[in-house]
Amino acid sequence: MTTSSLDGDPVFDFLLGRDGTRLTFGTAAGLTFVGCLGLAATDSIGLLTGDIAFGGFVLLVVVMSWWSAPATSIVVAFLAFAFADGFALDSKGTLAWHGEADLVRLSLLVLLALTVSVIGYRRAHFTRRSRVLAAMATRTKRW
């Protein structure tokens, strides 16, 4: 197994979700809100439009869900959907239900958020557990 010079660095471990750190509900919702505002602004000035902007919202949900608990990731998905529906798919923040298309978009965001959150949560759990077991093995070898 190769090691990097960044292995064991607390900031690097947090960014990769290795240390089991999860964002609190308020932090995750706040960061998602700011990200959604940024994506909505790029859509309103014409830099990103329609489905390309929705792809940005999907990416935002994936990134935020990696570090969030599963319940928080559902809220992140609904928040991103509201912004995507109001700005990327409609104009000027007008929320409107578009039938099956919106149901598919909302389902995609929620399922993706839950999947990524559970994978990130389990990965952090197993990484933390393997570190504890390695530390215990090191202690028993000394005696």
C-alpha positions as CSV (number, residue, x, y, z in Angstrom):
1,M,0.0,0.0,0.0
2,T,1.4,3.4,-1.0
3,T,1.2,6.3,1.4
4,S,1.0,10.0,0.5
5,S,2.7,12.8,2.3
6,L,-0.8,14.0,3.1
7,D,-1.8,10.8,5.0
8,G,-2.7,11.7,8.5
9,D,-3.1,15.4,7.8
10,P,-6.4,16.4,9.5
11,V,-7.5,18.8,6.8
12,F,-6.9,16.3,4.1
13,D,-8.7,13.6,6.1
14,F,-11.7,15.8,6.6
15,L,-11.9,16.7,2.9
16,L,-11.9,13.0,1.9
17,G,-14.3,12.2,4.7
18,R,-11.8,9.8,6.3
19,D,-12.1,10.9,9.9
20,G,-15.8,10.3,10.2
21,T,-16.6,14.0,10.5
22,R,-20.1,14.8,9.4
23,L,-21.5,18.3,8.8
24,T,-24.1,19.5,11.2
25,F,-27.6,20.2,9.8
26,G,-27.1,24.0,10.0
27,T,-23.7,23.9,8.3
28,A,-24.9,21.6,5.5
29,A,-28.1,23.6,4.9
30,G,-26.2,26.9,4.9
31,L,-23.5,25.7,2.5
32,T,-26.2,24.3,0.2
33,F,-28.1,27.5,0.3
34,V,-25.0,29.5,-0.6
35,G,-24.2,27.1,-3.4
36,C,-27.7,27.2,-4.7
37,L,-27.6,31.0,-4.7
38,G,-24.4,30.9,-6.8
39,L,-25.9,28.5,-9.3
40,A,-29.1,30.5,-9.5
41,A,-27.1,33.7,-10.1
42,T,-25.2,32.0,-12.9
43,D,-28.4,30.9,-14.5
44,S,-30.1,34.3,-14.2
45,I,-27.3,36.0,-16.0
46,G,-27.2,33.4,-18.7
47,L,-23.9,31.6,-17.9
48,L,-25.7,28.2,-17.2
49,T,-29.1,27.4,-18.5
50,G,-31.7,24.6,-18.0
51,D,-30.3,21.1,-17.8
52,I,-26.7,22.3,-17.5
53,A,-27.6,24.3,-14.4
54,F,-29.6,21.3,-13.1
55,G,-26.4,19.3,-13.4
56,G,-24.7,21.9,-11.2
57,F,-27.4,21.3,-8.6
58,V,-26.9,17.6,-8.8
59,L,-23.2,18.0,-8.3
60,L,-23.8,20.3,-5.3
61,V,-26.1,17.6,-3.8
62,V,-23.5,14.9,-4.3
63,V,-20.7,16.9,-2.6
64,M,-22.9,18.1,0.3
65,S,-24.3,14.6,0.9
66,W,-20.8,13.0,1.1
67,W,-20.2,14.9,4.4
68,S,-23.8,14.9,5.7
69,A,-25.9,12.5,7.6
70,P,-28.6,10.7,5.6
71,A,-31.5,12.8,7.1
72,T,-29.6,16.0,6.4
73,S,-28.9,14.9,2.8
74,I,-32.6,14.6,2.2
75,V,-33.1,18.3,3.2
76,V,-30.1,19.2,1.0
77,A,-31.8,17.5,-1.9
78,F,-35.2,19.3,-1.3
79,L,-33.4,22.6,-1.0
80,A,-31.5,22.1,-4.2
81,F,-34.7,21.0,-6.0
82,A,-36.5,24.1,-4.9
83,F,-33.8,26.4,-6.3
84,A,-33.4,24.3,-9.5
85,D,-37.1,24.4,-10.1
86,G,-37.4,28.1,-9.3
87,F,-34.4,29.4,-11.1
88,A,-32.9,26.9,-13.6
89,L,-36.2,25.5,-14.9
90,D,-38.4,28.5,-14.4
91,S,-37.5,32.2,-14.1
92,K,-37.2,34.6,-11.2
93,G,-37.7,32.1,-8.5
94,T,-41.2,31.1,-9.5
95,L,-41.9,27.6,-8.2
96,A,-44.3,25.5,-10.3
97,W,-45.0,21.8,-10.5
98,H,-44.2,20.4,-14.0
99,G,-45.8,17.0,-13.5
100,E,-43.7,13.9,-14.1
101,A,-40.6,15.7,-15.0
102,D,-40.4,17.4,-11.6
103,L,-41.1,14.1,-9.9
104,V,-38.2,12.5,-11.8
105,R,-35.9,15.3,-10.9
106,L,-36.9,15.3,-7.2
107,S,-36.6,11.5,-7.0
108,L,-33.2,11.7,-8.7
109,L,-31.9,14.2,-6.2
110,V,-33.3,12.4,-3.1
111,L,-32.1,9.0,-4.2
112,L,-28.6,10.3,-5.1
113,A,-28.3,12.2,-1.9
114,L,-29.3,9.2,0.2
115,T,-27.0,6.9,-1.7
116,V,-23.9,9.1,-1.5
117,S,-24.6,9.9,2.2
118,V,-24.9,6.3,3.2
119,I,-21.7,5.4,1.2
120,G,-19.8,8.2,2.8
121,Y,-21.1,7.4,6.2
122,R,-20.2,3.7,5.9
123,R,-16.8,4.5,4.4
124,A,-16.0,6.8,7.3
125,H,-17.2,4.2,9.8
126,F,-15.0,1.4,8.4
127,T,-12.0,3.7,8.1
128,R,-12.4,4.8,11.7
129,R,-12.9,1.2,12.8
130,S,-9.7,0.0,11.0
131,R,-7.7,2.8,12.6
132,V,-8.9,1.7,16.1
133,L,-8.1,-1.9,15.3
134,A,-4.6,-0.9,14.1
135,A,-4.0,1.1,17.2
136,M,-5.1,-1.8,19.4
137,A,-2.8,-4.2,17.5
138,T,0.1,-1.8,18.0
139,R,-0.5,-1.6,21.7
140,T,-0.7,-5.3,22.2
141,K,2.6,-5.8,20.3
142,R,4.4,-3.6,22.8
143,W,3.5,-5.8,25.7
